[in-house]
Every structure is written in structure tokens, then in C-alpha cells.
Amino acid sequence: MKSDFKLQWTADVTDLVEITMALHERRAINNGEVSITALVNFLFNLFGMKPGNFFSTYGVMRTRANSRTLFLDELKRSFENKMDRDDNKEIKQERKN
């Protein structure tokens, strides 16, 4: 990887808080042996961002009416759509052969 390689978070700040808190709750990083504050700070720093009051952002997420996990829902939907498209490509390729 180039040393000048930079990642840019292009979704909403709230989305980064949402996925970070979900990863923490799932204990997906260091078997959960990392504080939520340390994880938020690490991921926000990775993207050159300041987390602000992420607990306040979490509070807003908790009050959402239709879905409290909008970004995670979108991620799941997008990934499943990709798998469906890839499945369809394979089926079409098999039919040609």
C-alpha cells in the first residue's frame, strides 16, 4: 500500500457512528476488548474526521421512527443485491455454455 494512500468516508457522519457502534456491540474488533470511545476515535481518525459527541448521535439514532439502523439496513440490502446480480450472471454464463 502506498504511504500516500488516503481513505475518505463519503457517507454521513451518522453512518460512521452507526457502523462503529454496531461493530463494537458485535465484538468484531479485538474480541470486544476495546472501548467504544477508543474505537470511534480510531475509525474517525482513519478517515481524518473528528467524532464530536457520538453519544448524542447515538441518541438520535435511537429515536428514529421507521428504522433505527438505516445505514446497516442499506448495507445489507446493497450487499444482497450484489450477490443476486452475481448469481444471475453465473446462471446466464452457465446457460451459454
Contacts in CASP RR format, 6 or more apart in sequence:
PFRMAT RR
TARGET T0000
AUTHOR 0000-0000-0000
METHOD contacts of the structure
MODEL  1
MKSDFKLQWTADVTDLVEITMALHERRAINNGEVSITALVNFLFNLFGMK
PGNFFSTYGVMRTRANSRTLFLDELKRSFENKMDRDDNKEIKQERKN
7 46 0 8 1.000
7 47 0 8 1.000
8 47 0 8 1.000
9 16 0 8 1.000
9 47 0 8 1.000
9 49 0 8 1.000
11 71 0 8 1.000
12 71 0 8 1.000
13 49 0 8 1.000
13 57 0 8 1.000
14 57 0 8 1.000
14 60 0 8 1.000
14 61 0 8 1.000
14 71 0 8 1.000
15 70 0 8 1.000
15 71 0 8 1.000
16 43 0 8 1.000
16 44 0 8 1.000
16 47 0 8 1.000
16 49 0 8 1.000
17 40 0 8 1.000
17 51 0 8 1.000
17 54 0 8 1.000
17 57 0 8 1.000
17 58 0 8 1.000
17 61 0 8 1.000
18 61 0 8 1.000
18 69 0 8 1.000
18 70 0 8 1.000
18 71 0 8 1.000
18 72 0 8 1.000
19 71 0 8 1.000
19 72 0 8 1.000
19 75 0 8 1.000
20 36 0 8 1.000
20 39 0 8 1.000
20 40 0 8 1.000
20 43 0 8 1.000
20 54 0 8 1.000
21 36 0 8 1.000
21 40 0 8 1.000
21 54 0 8 1.000
21 58 0 8 1.000
22 69 0 8 1.000
22 72 0 8 1.000
23 29 0 8 1.000
23 39 0 8 1.000
24 32 0 8 1.000
24 34 0 8 1.000
24 36 0 8 1.000
24 39 0 8 1.000
29 39 0 8 1.000
40 51 0 8 1.000
40 54 0 8 1.000
41 51 0 8 1.000
44 50 0 8 1.000
44 51 0 8 1.000
61 68 0 8 1.000
61 69 0 8 1.000
62 68 0 8 1.000
64 70 0 8 1.000
67 73 0 8 1.000
END
